[in-house]
Amino acid sequence: MHFAPLPAVDAAEVPADGFLLDVREDDEWAAGHAEGALHLPMSRLVARFGELTEAVPEGGRVHVVCRVGGRSAQVAQYLIAQGLDAVNVDGGMLRWESAGRPLVADGGAHAFVL
C-alpha cells in the first residue's frame, strides 16, 4: 500500500493567523506554547475531537505541532483521514522557538520549549 507524503510546513512558515493545534502534554504546554494555539494532548485527542472541529475555521487548515514533529505527524495523518485539511509543523516547537516565533507560558513565567 502506498501512502501519499504527509503535507508539512516549516515552523517559520506557519501564517501568523494560522490555526495551530498543539498536541503536547500538559507540562510541555505550560512551559511554553504559541499564543492562540489550541491545546489538545495527543493522548486525549480522539475523546475531545469535537473541541477541535468546533474551533477550526470553516474550510481552515490545521497546523499540527508537538516538540519535534513525531506526535504531530501521527495526529496530522489522523486528521486527514477524518477529512480535515491538516499539515505537520516540521521541527515542532523546537524549530518554532529557534525561528524566533513568539512563545508564552502559563502564569507569565519565562517561556521555553520543554
MDTraj code that builds the backbone (N, CA, C; nanometers):
import mdtraj as md
import numpy as np

residues = "MET HIS PHE ALA PRO LEU PRO ALA VAL ASP ALA ALA GLU VAL PRO ALA ASP GLY PHE LEU LEU ASP VAL ARG GLU ASP ASP GLU TRP ALA ALA GLY HIS ALA GLU GLY ALA LEU HIS LEU PRO MET SER ARG LEU VAL ALA ARG PHE GLY GLU LEU THR GLU ALA VAL PRO GLU GLY GLY ARG VAL HIS VAL VAL CYS ARG VAL GLY GLY ARG SER ALA GLN VAL ALA GLN TYR LEU ILE ALA GLN GLY LEU ASP ALA VAL ASN VAL ASP GLY GLY MET LEU ARG TRP GLU SER ALA GLY ARG PRO LEU VAL ALA ASP GLY GLY ALA HIS ALA PHE VAL LEU".split()
xyz = np.array([
    [0.0856, -0.1186, 0.0000],
    [0.0000, 0.0000, 0.0000],
    [0.0898, 0.1244, 0.0000],
    [0.0575, 0.2195, -0.0835],
    [0.1384, 0.3418, -0.0956],
    [0.0626, 0.4579, -0.0315],
    [0.1324, 0.5271, 0.0568],
    [0.0735, 0.6443, 0.1206],
    [0.1332, 0.7702, 0.0592],
    [0.0485, 0.8692, 0.0398],
    [0.0984, 0.9977, -0.0083],
    [0.1854, 1.0587, 0.1003],
    [0.2869, 1.1360, 0.0615],
    [0.3685, 1.2003, 0.1646],
    [0.2822, 1.2937, 0.2500],
    [0.3144, 1.2977, 0.3770],
    [0.2388, 1.3816, 0.4700],
    [0.2670, 1.5282, 0.4406],
    [0.1625, 1.6092, 0.4206],
    [0.1873, 1.7516, 0.3992],
    [0.2512, 1.8132, 0.5233],
    [0.3532, 1.8945, 0.5008],
    [0.4259, 1.9560, 0.6122],
    [0.4640, 2.0987, 0.5760],
    [0.4842, 2.1785, 0.6793],
    [0.5270, 2.3170, 0.6628],
    [0.6298, 2.3454, 0.7720],
    [0.7310, 2.4237, 0.7383],
    [0.8305, 2.4620, 0.8377],
    [0.7664, 2.5566, 0.9388],
    [0.8119, 2.5474, 1.0637],
    [0.7557, 2.6317, 1.1703],
    [0.7634, 2.7802, 1.1353],
    [0.8696, 2.8199, 1.0664],
    [0.8860, 2.9613, 1.0303],
    [0.7826, 3.0061, 0.9279],
    [0.7185, 2.9102, 0.8580],
    [0.6251, 2.9440, 0.7507],
    [0.4782, 2.9331, 0.7907],
    [0.4508, 2.8993, 0.9166],
    [0.3114, 2.8952, 0.9613],
    [0.2594, 3.0388, 0.9620],
    [0.1487, 3.0657, 0.8929],
    [0.0978, 3.2042, 0.8905],
    [0.0679, 3.2549, 1.0319],
    [0.0904, 3.3829, 1.0535],
    [0.0665, 3.4431, 1.1854],
    [-0.0775, 3.4208, 1.2300],
    [-0.1712, 3.4173, 1.1349],
    [-0.3117, 3.3961, 1.1695],
    [-0.3543, 3.2506, 1.1458],
    [-0.2557, 3.1623, 1.1256],
    [-0.2867, 3.0217, 1.1012],
    [-0.3406, 2.9534, 1.2263],
    [-0.4218, 2.8511, 1.2060],
    [-0.4786, 2.7745, 1.3174],
    [-0.3762, 2.6705, 1.3600],
    [-0.3321, 2.6776, 1.4864],
    [-0.2279, 2.5897, 1.5375],
    [-0.2860, 2.4974, 1.6445],
    [-0.2652, 2.3666, 1.6255],
    [-0.3077, 2.2652, 1.7217],
    [-0.1837, 2.2069, 1.7867],
    [-0.1694, 2.2272, 1.9176],
    [-0.0548, 2.1778, 1.9936],
    [-0.0965, 2.0479, 2.0617],
    [-0.0297, 1.9366, 2.0267],
    [-0.0691, 1.8048, 2.0781],
    [0.0255, 1.7536, 2.1872],
    [0.1076, 1.8446, 2.2432],
    [0.1984, 1.8041, 2.3507],
    [0.1213, 1.7850, 2.4815],
    [0.1894, 1.7271, 2.5794],
    [0.1266, 1.7028, 2.7097],
    [0.1194, 1.8328, 2.7907],
    [0.0444, 1.8280, 2.9005],
    [0.0167, 1.9473, 2.9805],
    [0.1427, 2.0182, 3.0307],
    [0.2440, 1.9422, 3.0771],
    [0.3647, 2.0055, 3.1304],
    [0.4422, 2.0772, 3.0205],
    [0.4439, 2.0192, 2.9009],
    [0.5119, 2.0823, 2.7877],
    [0.4412, 2.2120, 2.7486],
    [0.3084, 2.2071, 2.7434],
    [0.2271, 2.3245, 2.7098],
    [0.2493, 2.4370, 2.8101],
    [0.2476, 2.4018, 2.9404],
    [0.2607, 2.5028, 3.0448],
    [0.3956, 2.5746, 3.0366],
    [0.5015, 2.5035, 2.9976],
    [0.6353, 2.5628, 2.9911],
    [0.6459, 2.6685, 2.8818],
    [0.5809, 2.6443, 2.7684],
    [0.5860, 2.7410, 2.6597],
    [0.5084, 2.6932, 2.5388],
    [0.4263, 2.7824, 2.4844],
    [0.3451, 2.7489, 2.3667],
    [0.3195, 2.8746, 2.2840],
    [0.2708, 2.8529, 2.1644],
    [0.2349, 2.9645, 2.0773],
    [0.1035, 3.0242, 2.1260],
    [0.1013, 3.1560, 2.1385],
    [-0.0208, 3.2241, 2.1822],
    [-0.1320, 3.1984, 2.0812],
    [-0.2499, 3.1663, 2.1318],
    [-0.3640, 3.1440, 2.0448],
    [-0.3771, 3.0016, 1.9939],
    [-0.2801, 2.9155, 2.0241],
    [-0.2892, 2.7759, 1.9806],
    [-0.3968, 2.7031, 2.0607],
    [-0.4543, 2.6001, 2.0003],
    [-0.5480, 2.5128, 2.0713],
    [-0.4662, 2.3971, 2.1276],
    [-0.4823, 2.3695, 2.2565],
    [-0.4073, 2.2609, 2.3214],
    [-0.4972, 2.1398, 2.3405],
    [-0.4678, 2.0335, 2.2664],
    [-0.5356, 1.9050, 2.2826],
    [-0.4271, 1.7980, 2.2822],
    [-0.3859, 1.7480, 2.3997],
    [-0.2810, 1.6467, 2.4021],
    [-0.3184, 1.5261, 2.3148],
    [-0.2178, 1.4712, 2.2472],
    [-0.2398, 1.3569, 2.1584],
    [-0.3153, 1.2451, 2.2299],
    [-0.2839, 1.2241, 2.3569],
    [-0.3449, 1.1146, 2.4328],
    [-0.4953, 1.1347, 2.4548],
    [-0.5428, 1.2577, 2.4385],
    [-0.6853, 1.2854, 2.4604],
    [-0.7563, 1.3381, 2.3358],
    [-0.6876, 1.3357, 2.2230],
    [-0.7415, 1.3969, 2.1013],
    [-0.8726, 1.3338, 2.0560],
    [-0.8773, 1.2010, 2.0496],
    [-0.9975, 1.1352, 1.9986],
    [-1.1177, 1.1667, 2.0877],
    [-1.0976, 1.1631, 2.2201],
    [-1.2069, 1.1904, 2.3137],
    [-1.2557, 1.3347, 2.3038],
    [-1.1653, 1.4254, 2.2666],
    [-1.2003, 1.5681, 2.2623],
    [-1.2068, 1.6214, 2.1189],
    [-1.2254, 1.5328, 2.0231],
    [-1.2226, 1.5693, 1.8814],
    [-1.3231, 1.6801, 1.8481],
    [-1.4386, 1.6785, 1.9131],
    [-1.5408, 1.7802, 1.8879],
    [-1.4924, 1.9213, 1.9177],
    [-1.4045, 1.9361, 2.0188],
    [-1.3487, 2.0680, 2.0507],
    [-1.2679, 2.1212, 1.9329],
    [-1.1968, 2.0309, 1.8671],
    [-1.1162, 2.0716, 1.7518],
    [-1.2058, 2.1130, 1.6361],
    [-1.3041, 2.0292, 1.6016],
    [-1.3882, 2.0611, 1.4861],
    [-1.4683, 2.1890, 1.5082],
    [-1.5017, 2.2199, 1.6344],
    [-1.5723, 2.3454, 1.6635],
    [-1.4800, 2.4663, 1.6500],
    [-1.3514, 2.4478, 1.6797],
    [-1.2579, 2.5599, 1.6823],
    [-1.1984, 2.5937, 1.5454],
    [-1.1882, 2.4945, 1.4581],
    [-1.1262, 2.5169, 1.3270],
    [-1.2183, 2.6025, 1.2407],
    [-1.1656, 2.7101, 1.1822],
    [-1.2490, 2.7903, 1.0916],
    [-1.2988, 2.7044, 0.9744],
    [-1.4169, 2.7333, 0.9263],
    [-1.4753, 2.6586, 0.8147],
    [-1.3763, 2.6496, 0.6993],
    [-1.3435, 2.5273, 0.6597],
    [-1.2504, 2.5073, 0.5492],
    [-1.1069, 2.5427, 0.5834],
    [-1.0795, 2.5668, 0.7120],
    [-0.9470, 2.6115, 0.7536],
    [-0.8467, 2.4983, 0.7638],
    [-0.7216, 2.5356, 0.7541],
    [-0.6105, 2.4407, 0.7660],
    [-0.5677, 2.4303, 0.9117],
    [-0.5403, 2.3072, 0.9547],
    [-0.4926, 2.2820, 1.0908],
    [-0.3421, 2.2557, 1.0836],
    [-0.2638, 2.3420, 1.1490],
    [-0.1180, 2.3229, 1.1596],
    [-0.0941, 2.2486, 1.2901],
    [-0.0480, 2.1228, 1.2810],
    [-0.0330, 2.0379, 1.3987],
    [0.1124, 2.0401, 1.4447],
    [0.1322, 2.0687, 1.5749],
    [0.2677, 2.0833, 1.6281],
    [0.2851, 2.0038, 1.7567],
    [0.4064, 1.9484, 1.7745],
    [0.4460, 1.8871, 1.9010],
    [0.5864, 1.9386, 1.9318],
    [0.6689, 1.8618, 1.9995],
    [0.8027, 1.9115, 2.0344],
    [0.8951, 1.9112, 1.9138],
    [0.9018, 1.7962, 1.8426],
    [0.9925, 1.7872, 1.7274],
    [0.9250, 1.7436, 1.5978],
    [0.8038, 1.6912, 1.6036],
    [0.7326, 1.6571, 1.4811],
    [0.6829, 1.5141, 1.4696],
    [0.7177, 1.4267, 1.5634],
    [0.6740, 1.2870, 1.5558],
    [0.5280, 1.2663, 1.5922],
    [0.4887, 1.3164, 1.7093],
    [0.3484, 1.3022, 1.7513],
    [0.2564, 1.3804, 1.6586],
    [0.2996, 1.4997, 1.6202],
    [0.2138, 1.5818, 1.5340],
    [0.1949, 1.5172, 1.3971],
    [0.2953, 1.4441, 1.3478],
    [0.2800, 1.3742, 1.2193],
    [0.1701, 1.2693, 1.2294],
    [0.1670, 1.1957, 1.3407],
    [0.0624, 1.0948, 1.3603],
    [-0.0750, 1.1595, 1.3685],
    [-0.0835, 1.2702, 1.4415],
    [-0.2117, 1.3391, 1.4564],
    [-0.2561, 1.3972, 1.3220],
    [-0.1631, 1.4566, 1.2471],
    [-0.1986, 1.5124, 1.1160],
    [-0.2537, 1.4030, 1.0244],
    [-0.1916, 1.2855, 1.0256],
    [-0.2423, 1.1742, 0.9444],
    [-0.3839, 1.1371, 0.9862],
    [-0.4097, 1.1333, 1.1161],
    [-0.5426, 1.1024, 1.1677],
    [-0.6438, 1.2076, 1.1215],
    [-0.6070, 1.3353, 1.1333],
    [-0.6999, 1.4426, 1.0952],
    [-0.7311, 1.4386, 0.9461],
    [-0.6293, 1.4105, 0.8646],
    [-0.6517, 1.3989, 0.7198],
    [-0.7497, 1.2850, 0.6917],
    [-0.7333, 1.1733, 0.7630],
    [-0.8239, 1.0589, 0.7461],
    [-0.9671, 1.0954, 0.7854],
    [-0.9818, 1.1955, 0.8761],
    [-1.1145, 1.2420, 0.9179],
    [-1.1694, 1.3499, 0.8235],
    [-1.0946, 1.3818, 0.7178],
    [-1.1415, 1.4782, 0.6195],
    [-1.1004, 1.6220, 0.6443],
    [-1.0125, 1.6461, 0.7418],
    [-0.9674, 1.7824, 0.7691],
    [-0.8440, 1.8159, 0.6860],
    [-0.8233, 1.9445, 0.6604],
    [-0.7035, 1.9934, 0.5915],
    [-0.5984, 2.0142, 0.7002],
    [-0.5088, 1.9159, 0.7167],
    [-0.4095, 1.9227, 0.8239],
    [-0.2693, 1.9108, 0.7666],
    [-0.1753, 1.9822, 0.8285],
    [-0.0337, 1.9736, 0.7913],
    [0.0493, 1.9599, 0.9185],
    [0.1586, 1.8867, 0.9067],
    [0.2516, 1.8715, 1.0179],
    [0.3468, 1.9910, 1.0188],
    [0.3756, 2.0438, 1.1388],
    [0.4737, 2.1514, 1.1508],
    [0.6112, 2.0863, 1.1701],
    [0.6908, 2.0882, 1.0647],
    [0.8230, 2.0271, 1.0666],
    [0.9118, 2.0896, 1.1726],
    [0.9764, 2.0063, 1.2515],
    [1.0673, 2.0559, 1.3548],
    [0.9983, 2.0921, 1.4843],
    [0.8657, 2.0970, 1.4823],
    [0.7877, 2.1202, 1.6028],
    [0.8180, 2.2515, 1.6734],
    [0.7903, 2.2511, 1.8037],
    [0.8085, 2.3726, 1.8833],
    [0.9558, 2.4079, 1.9004],
    [1.0457, 2.3116, 1.8882],
    [1.1884, 2.3454, 1.8940],
    [1.2259, 2.4338, 1.7758],
    [1.1776, 2.3997, 1.6564],
    [1.2048, 2.4827, 1.5393],
    [1.1307, 2.6152, 1.5503],
    [1.0076, 2.6115, 1.6042],
    [0.9282, 2.7340, 1.6250],
    [1.0093, 2.8334, 1.7086],
    [1.0650, 2.7833, 1.8208],
    [1.1431, 2.8677, 1.9105],
    [1.2703, 2.9176, 1.8417],
    [1.3412, 2.8295, 1.7716],
    [1.4672, 2.8702, 1.7075],
    [1.4445, 2.9657, 1.5908],
    [1.3227, 2.9634, 1.5339],
    [1.2892, 3.0558, 1.4255],
    [1.2491, 3.1933, 1.4792],
    [1.2481, 3.2062, 1.6128],
    [1.2140, 3.3348, 1.6728],
    [1.0653, 3.3622, 1.6799],
    [0.9828, 3.2572, 1.6631],
    [0.8386, 3.2759, 1.6743],
    [0.8034, 3.2959, 1.8218],
    [0.7020, 3.3763, 1.8530],
    [0.6715, 3.4079, 1.9925],
    [0.6204, 3.2875, 2.0725],
    [0.6579, 3.2863, 2.2008],
    [0.6139, 3.1844, 2.2955],
    [0.5565, 3.2526, 2.4184],
    [0.4579, 3.1899, 2.4786],
    [0.4038, 3.2348, 2.6068],
    [0.4006, 3.1150, 2.7001],
    [0.4031, 3.1419, 2.8312],
    [0.3965, 3.0356, 2.9305],
    [0.2813, 3.0607, 3.0244],
    [0.2319, 2.9544, 3.0858],
    [0.1260, 2.9681, 3.1855],
    [0.1776, 3.0487, 3.3039],
    [0.0951, 3.1362, 3.3568],
    [0.1308, 3.2134, 3.4754],
    [0.2332, 3.3227, 3.4511],
    [0.2605, 3.3547, 3.3246],
    [0.3516, 3.4634, 3.2942],
    [0.4991, 3.4318, 3.3181],
    [0.5322, 3.3048, 3.3397],
    [0.6718, 3.2653, 3.3600],
    [0.7501, 3.2785, 3.2290],
    [0.8819, 3.2686, 3.2374],
    [0.9660, 3.2688, 3.1166],
    [0.9282, 3.1484, 3.0315],
    [0.8951, 3.1707, 2.9044],
    [0.8508, 3.0633, 2.8162],
    [0.9690, 2.9933, 2.7511],
    [0.9629, 2.8613, 2.7480],
    [1.0642, 2.7807, 2.6792],
    [0.9998, 2.6506, 2.6335],
    [1.0667, 2.5812, 2.5425],
    [1.0159, 2.4537, 2.4930],
    [1.0731, 2.3429, 2.5788],
    [0.9854, 2.2689, 2.6447],
    [1.0247, 2.1593, 2.7323],
    [1.0460, 2.0337, 2.6498],
])
top = md.Topology()
chain = top.add_chain()
for i, resn in enumerate(residues, 1):
    res = top.add_residue(resn, chain, resSeq=i)
    for name in ("N", "CA", "C"):
        top.add_atom(name, md.element.get_by_symbol(name[0]), res)
traj = md.Trajectory(xyz[None], top)
